[in-house]
Amino acid sequence: MSHSIVVTGATGFAGSHVLEALNRIGHKELHIIAACRDRRKLIPEFKGEVRVGDLRDPDYMDRVLAGAEIVCHCAAWTSFWSNKQASRELYLEPSLQLIDKALEWRVKRFINLSSISAAAPKFSANAYAPGITRRYWPHLNNMIAIENYMQENAHHNISMVNLRMGLFAGQRYGLGILPLLLPRLKSHLLPWIAGGKTGLPLIDGRDIGQAVVRAALAPQLPAYAAFNIVGPEIPRAREVINYISDHFDSP
């Protein structure tokens, strides 16, 4: 069966791995559309359609969704703390508007990338558990707001799929917990949280790509579906740091 799939944030870490996973399936069955701001940053092997623009542009929203059946929303913006206004303008508002446009264009499936931190620590194992807002973490609160908006707008004409991801790791990843920790390893300024016992549920970019593609092409899903995308084991922070030290010569 042929499918027309839009991948937002196609030049980013998650989006580029989704394009790689879609490429492996082949273009004969799929019409893949990469949505990005700079086509020069796309992975070299991508040969599908490219729609260049900014998700903050209402006209681009219409252009990027024209004819789409499935939307893989991989566009991201991140902050560990503060930056409330930037997170709202650069991430929350465009994401909510993209959902509205997907409903208007009668998209059949909308896939969103969220974080298992949304319901952490007590309820993180349950992908359907309501998100827990934090006063100090406005960006996570915005991720939760998107999850809630998806649930509110899920119905029989569109399937909303929320993927709560673990902590990103892998090729082409430059922003997140591991890139934050590595420079501190070299300067001996690494802060141990809870004595290094804090869990780090890592997920490799290749597994992210595979998870998103499976969510996009699964034959039957309910109006709202939620999954945790993490590895089979959750290592502790001290285990991860020791592994990096032993295998990559970091102090």
C-alpha positions as MATLAB code, in Angstrom:
seq = 'MSHSIVVTGATGFAGSHVLEALNRIGHKELHIIAACRDRRKLIPEFKGEVRVGDLRDPDYMDRVLAGAEIVCHCAAWTSFWSNKQASRELYLEPSLQLIDKALEWRVKRFINLSSISAAAPKFSANAYAPGITRRYWPHLNNMIAIENYMQENAHHNISMVNLRMGLFAGQRYGLGILPLLLPRLKSHLLPWIAGGKTGLPLIDGRDIGQAVVRAALAPQLPAYAAFNIVGPEIPRAREVINYISDHFDSP';
ca = [
       0.000    0.000    0.000;
       1.312    3.454   -0.895;
       1.669    6.098    1.801;
       2.562    9.785    1.708;
       4.625   10.578    4.820;
       5.812   13.985    6.004;
       8.783   14.077    8.391;
       9.181   17.422   10.157;
      12.563   18.337   11.559;
      14.064   16.162    8.847;
      17.595   17.518    9.319;
      17.612   16.981   13.095;
      18.767   13.988   15.082;
      15.458   12.116   15.260;
      14.206   13.239   11.852;
      17.369   12.169   10.045;
      17.170    8.698   11.578;
      13.509    8.446   10.566;
      14.505    9.290    6.982;
      17.170    6.577    7.092;
      14.633    4.034    8.338;
      12.144    5.032    5.631;
      14.859    4.841    2.988;
      15.521    1.234    3.933;
      11.907    0.363    3.130;
      12.133    1.864   -0.341;
      10.461    4.659   -2.282;
       8.265    2.377   -4.400;
       5.828    1.921   -1.515;
       6.318    5.325    0.082;
       6.202    8.961   -0.915;
       8.531   10.519    1.641;
       8.461   14.278    2.195;
      11.263   15.900    4.196;
      10.173   19.124    5.890;
      13.116   21.295    6.866;
      14.554   24.804    6.781;
      17.790   23.927    4.966;
      17.864   21.090    2.418;
      21.684   21.124    2.458;
      21.624   19.559    5.928;
      19.613   16.501    4.867;
      21.348   13.123    4.931;
      23.059   12.618    1.529;
      21.217    9.382    0.727;
      17.758   10.974    0.907;
      16.254   11.280   -2.585;
      12.605   11.993   -1.767;
      10.632   15.220   -1.958;
      11.837   18.212    0.063;
       9.532   20.989    1.258;
      11.577   23.854    2.645;
      10.097   26.307    5.134;
       9.490   27.208    8.750;
       6.702   25.688   10.843;
       6.058   29.118   12.338;
       4.835   30.230    8.884;
       1.066   29.509    8.520;
       1.334   29.345    4.718;
       4.101   26.761    4.963;
       1.899   24.626    7.211;
      -0.526   24.241    4.330;
       2.195   23.576    1.774;
       3.957   20.976    3.869;
       0.802   18.977    4.623;
      -0.751   19.022    1.166;
      -1.525   15.445    0.186;
      -0.004   13.943    3.346;
      -1.526   10.861    4.956;
       0.923   10.490    7.825;
       2.867   13.122    9.776;
       5.962   12.196   11.787;
       6.523   15.279   13.928;
      10.246   15.105   14.691;
      10.910   18.844   14.771;
      12.287   19.683   18.190;
      13.577   22.421   20.418;
      14.937   21.741   23.856;
      15.910   23.353   27.144;
      16.790   21.801   30.486;
      15.402   24.751   32.423;
      14.000   28.260   32.014;
      13.526   29.686   28.461;
       9.759   29.593   28.895;
       8.938   32.100   26.160;
      11.348   30.616   23.612;
       9.998   27.112   24.178;
       6.466   28.353   23.693;
       7.185   30.316   20.503;
       9.617   27.878   18.882;
       8.089   24.559   19.916;
       4.665   24.577   21.589;
       2.752   26.966   19.349;
       4.029   25.537   16.016;
       3.305   21.989   17.232;
      -0.275   22.792   18.244;
      -0.843   24.596   14.948;
       0.564   21.613   13.062;
      -1.962   19.355   14.803;
      -4.769   21.758   13.865;
      -3.621   21.747   10.253;
      -3.329   17.950   10.246;
      -6.977   17.774   11.322;
      -7.936   20.313    8.662;
      -6.103   18.365    5.931;
      -7.632   15.074    7.157;
      -4.292   13.450    7.873;
      -4.833    9.817    8.874;
      -2.081    9.535   11.476;
      -0.080   12.041   13.524;
       3.023   10.822   15.366;
       4.624   12.941   18.053;
       7.937   12.548   19.868;
       7.769   13.238   23.589;
       9.791   12.137   26.631;
       9.376    9.476   29.318;
      10.282   12.279   31.726;
       6.718   13.501   31.231;
       5.394   11.117   33.900;
       8.647   10.510   35.782;
       9.703    9.329   38.184;
       6.808    7.411   39.687;
       4.701    6.744   36.589;
       7.240    6.811   33.759;
       6.784    3.096   33.008;
       3.183    3.756   31.904;
       3.150    5.520   28.528;
      -0.505    6.489   29.091;
       0.095    8.044   32.519;
      -0.768   11.769   32.577;
       2.207   14.081   32.406;
       3.380   15.725   35.618;
       4.130   19.420   35.163;
       7.122   21.032   36.864;
       7.324   24.713   37.728;
      11.064   24.779   37.000;
      10.866   22.979   33.607;
       8.605   24.918   31.205;
       9.753   22.987   28.126;
       8.660   19.653   29.605;
       5.343   21.295   30.519;
       4.935   22.213   26.847;
       5.621   18.629   25.804;
       2.874   17.540   28.191;
       0.529   20.184   26.754;
       1.053   18.714   23.278;
       0.300   15.205   24.564;
      -2.920   16.460   26.146;
      -3.929   18.296   22.973;
      -3.424   15.139   20.940;
      -5.685   13.173   23.272;
      -8.349   15.876   23.119;
      -8.362   15.816   19.307;
      -8.031   12.083   18.668;
     -11.060   10.571   16.931;
     -11.987    7.900   14.400;
     -10.761    9.931   11.403;
      -7.213   10.382   12.714;
      -4.957    8.280   14.884;
      -2.780   10.242   17.319;
       0.357    8.337   18.335;
       2.547    9.642   21.155;
       6.037    8.177   21.522;
       7.709    8.938   24.837;
      11.397    8.615   24.113;
      14.298    7.809   26.369;
      17.425    9.951   26.419;
      18.872   10.306   22.932;
      22.250    8.815   22.050;
      24.055    7.993   18.835;
      25.431    9.365   15.595;
      24.743   13.047   14.811;
      23.572   13.849   18.350;
      24.972   17.097   19.701;
      22.497   18.385   22.312;
      21.296   16.547   25.391;
      22.358   14.824   28.576;
      25.398   12.965   27.205;
      26.861   15.950   25.294;
      26.278   17.952   28.487;
      28.124   15.435   30.654;
      31.127   14.641   28.453;
      32.918   18.027   28.749;
      32.507   17.815   32.521;
      34.148   14.403   32.555;
      37.283   15.929   31.081;
      37.286   18.800   33.572;
      36.437   16.567   36.576;
      33.387   18.732   37.279;
      30.770   16.012   36.836;
      28.031   16.333   39.473;
      26.784   13.000   40.796;
      23.023   13.082   41.229;
      21.780   10.669   43.874;
      25.294    9.230   44.105;
      25.228    8.219   40.451;
      22.168    6.025   40.966;
      19.885    8.090   38.735;
      18.623    6.045   35.790;
      19.549    7.032   32.241;
      17.038    5.363   29.873;
      19.097    5.719   26.702;
      17.767    5.160   23.187;
      19.898    5.089   20.041;
      18.945    7.148   16.997;
      18.587    4.021   14.843;
      15.997    2.641   17.256;
      14.179    5.970   17.239;
      13.934    5.800   13.462;
      12.625    2.254   13.580;
      10.080    3.075   16.292;
       8.665    6.063   14.397;
       8.397    4.094   11.142;
       6.622    1.234   12.902;
       4.193    3.706   14.466;
       3.620    5.274   11.049;
       2.955    2.032    9.190;
       1.255   -0.159   11.805;
      -1.987   -1.365   10.152;
      -4.368   -0.672   13.024;
      -4.050    1.676   15.978;
      -6.680    3.245   18.253;
      -7.617    6.906   18.076;
      -4.949    7.623   20.690;
      -1.978    5.332   21.234;
       1.041    5.868   23.474;
       4.314    3.973   23.766;
       7.554    4.237   25.723;
      10.549    3.976   23.409;
      13.492    2.891   25.562;
      16.072    0.146   25.634;
      15.485   -3.220   27.356;
      17.575   -2.095   30.343;
      17.922    1.241   32.130;
      21.509    1.767   33.282;
      22.442    4.010   36.180;
      24.359    7.241   35.596;
      27.491    5.802   37.177;
      27.334    2.777   34.848;
      27.047    5.009   31.777;
      29.922    7.256   32.848;
      32.149    4.293   33.677;
      31.352    2.746   30.284;
      32.273    5.954   28.472;
      35.462    6.210   30.499;
      36.470    2.598   29.844;
      35.675    2.527   26.121;
      36.376    6.075   24.924;
      39.282    7.189   27.141;
      37.365    9.932   28.914;
      38.522   10.582   32.486;
];
